[in-house]
Amino acid sequence: MGKKKSKEAKMMKKLIKAIWVFNWFNSCGFAELVPVVGSRWDMERFGMIVVGNPRHADVLFIAGYQTFKSIRRAQRIYAQMPEPKVVIALGSCTMTGGMYWDSYNTIKRLEDYLPVAMYIPGCPPRPEAVFEACAKIFKHVEEME
């Protein structure tokens, strides 16, 4: 019985070739990920596929500053995602509120509202940093049994 489970686990590891990404961007957040989608980097070539529905997504990318109004929608999107799910925060605005840190309506720490697995620093973060974060997700999935 134990051997059968280990064979199935190995089979599942081989089947995982891509992560499906749902994007939630405010303000300049979209501009942060445009180079990753472009022809030079081409995120699909590295196994990251953008989906249009959170019910199909494995990873939620959040970029740009979040307000109290927008964070409620992000929480709703996160709740619609199937398990296992990961939140990756892009840029300095998701960590500290960015240049809007002193605004009464800006979320200062995203992790107070959503379980953030990784922060990618920068304004905007480099494409290499985004790919490194996704490579860590792939490695984590491979190590799961």
C-alpha positions as CSV (number, residue, x, y, z in Angstrom):
1,M,0.0,0.0,0.0
2,G,2.8,2.4,0.9
3,K,4.6,1.8,-2.4
4,K,1.4,2.6,-4.3
5,K,1.0,5.9,-2.6
6,S,4.7,6.8,-3.3
7,K,4.2,6.0,-7.0
8,E,1.1,8.2,-7.2
9,A,2.9,11.0,-5.4
10,K,5.8,10.8,-8.0
11,M,3.2,10.7,-10.8
12,M,1.5,13.9,-9.5
13,K,4.9,15.6,-9.2
14,K,5.5,14.9,-12.9
15,L,2.1,16.3,-13.9
16,I,2.7,19.7,-12.3
17,K,4.3,21.7,-15.0
18,A,2.6,25.1,-14.7
19,I,1.0,27.4,-12.1
20,W,-2.1,29.4,-13.0
21,V,-1.9,33.0,-12.0
22,F,-4.7,35.5,-11.3
23,N,-3.6,39.2,-11.1
24,W,-5.1,41.8,-8.8
25,F,-3.4,45.2,-9.6
26,N,-4.2,48.7,-8.5
27,S,-2.7,51.9,-9.7
28,C,0.7,51.3,-11.3
29,G,0.7,47.7,-10.3
30,F,-0.1,46.5,-13.9
31,A,3.0,48.3,-15.2
32,E,5.1,46.3,-12.8
33,L,4.2,43.0,-14.4
34,V,4.1,44.1,-18.1
35,P,7.8,43.2,-18.8
36,V,7.2,39.7,-17.4
37,V,4.3,39.2,-19.9
38,G,6.2,40.7,-22.8
39,S,8.1,38.8,-25.5
40,R,11.5,39.2,-23.9
41,W,10.6,37.3,-20.7
42,D,7.4,35.5,-21.7
43,M,6.1,34.1,-18.5
44,E,4.2,31.2,-20.2
45,R,7.5,29.8,-21.4
46,F,8.5,29.5,-17.7
47,G,5.2,27.8,-16.7
48,M,3.2,30.7,-15.4
49,I,-0.2,30.9,-17.1
50,V,-2.5,33.9,-16.6
51,V,-6.2,32.9,-16.0
52,G,-9.2,35.1,-16.1
53,N,-11.1,33.5,-13.3
54,P,-9.9,33.1,-9.7
55,R,-11.7,29.7,-9.4
56,H,-9.0,28.4,-11.8
57,A,-6.0,30.1,-10.1
58,D,-3.2,28.6,-8.0
59,V,-1.4,31.9,-7.3
60,L,-2.7,35.4,-6.7
61,F,-0.4,38.2,-7.7
62,I,-1.2,41.5,-5.9
63,A,0.6,44.7,-6.9
64,G,0.1,48.4,-6.2
65,Y,-1.2,50.1,-3.1
66,Q,-4.4,48.7,-1.7
67,T,-7.2,50.7,-0.1
68,F,-9.8,49.5,2.4
69,K,-12.3,49.3,-0.5
70,S,-10.1,47.3,-2.8
71,I,-8.8,44.9,-0.1
72,R,-12.3,43.6,0.4
73,R,-12.5,42.7,-3.3
74,A,-9.0,41.0,-3.0
75,Q,-10.2,39.0,0.0
76,R,-13.3,37.9,-2.0
77,I,-11.0,36.8,-4.9
78,Y,-8.8,34.9,-2.5
79,A,-11.8,33.1,-1.0
80,Q,-12.9,32.0,-4.5
81,M,-9.6,30.3,-5.2
82,P,-9.3,26.5,-4.7
83,E,-6.8,25.0,-2.3
84,P,-3.8,25.0,-2.3
85,K,-3.5,28.7,-3.0
86,V,-0.6,31.2,-2.7
87,V,-0.5,35.0,-2.5
88,I,2.5,36.8,-3.9
89,A,2.8,40.5,-3.2
90,L,4.7,42.6,-5.8
91,G,6.4,45.9,-5.1
92,S,6.9,48.2,-2.1
93,C,3.3,49.4,-2.0
94,T,2.0,46.1,-0.8
95,M,4.6,46.0,1.9
96,T,4.4,49.4,3.4
97,G,1.8,51.4,1.4
98,G,4.6,52.9,-0.8
99,M,4.5,56.6,-1.4
100,Y,0.9,56.6,0.0
101,W,2.0,55.3,3.4
102,D,0.6,58.3,5.2
103,S,-2.8,58.2,3.6
104,Y,-5.8,57.4,5.9
105,N,-7.2,55.0,3.3
106,T,-4.1,53.0,2.3
107,I,-3.4,49.4,3.6
108,K,0.0,49.5,5.3
109,R,0.6,45.7,5.7
110,L,-1.1,43.4,3.2
111,E,-0.4,40.4,5.5
112,D,-2.9,41.8,8.0
113,Y,-5.6,41.1,5.5
114,L,-4.4,38.1,3.3
115,P,-1.9,35.3,4.0
116,V,1.1,36.5,1.9
117,A,3.5,33.7,1.1
118,M,6.1,35.9,-0.6
119,Y,6.9,39.6,-1.0
120,I,8.9,40.6,-4.1
121,P,10.6,44.0,-3.3
122,G,11.1,46.8,-5.8
123,C,9.3,49.5,-7.5
124,P,8.8,47.9,-9.9
125,P,10.2,44.5,-9.1
126,R,12.6,43.1,-11.7
127,P,11.3,40.2,-13.9
128,E,14.1,38.0,-12.6
129,A,12.7,38.4,-9.1
130,V,9.2,37.4,-10.2
131,F,10.6,34.3,-11.9
132,E,12.7,33.4,-8.9
133,A,9.6,33.5,-6.7
134,C,7.7,31.3,-9.0
135,A,10.7,28.9,-9.2
136,K,10.5,28.7,-5.4
137,I,6.8,27.7,-5.7
138,F,7.7,25.0,-8.2
139,K,10.4,23.7,-5.9
140,H,8.0,23.7,-2.9
141,V,5.4,21.7,-4.9
142,E,8.1,19.2,-5.9
143,E,9.1,18.7,-2.3
144,M,5.5,18.0,-1.2
145,E,4.5,14.4,-0.7
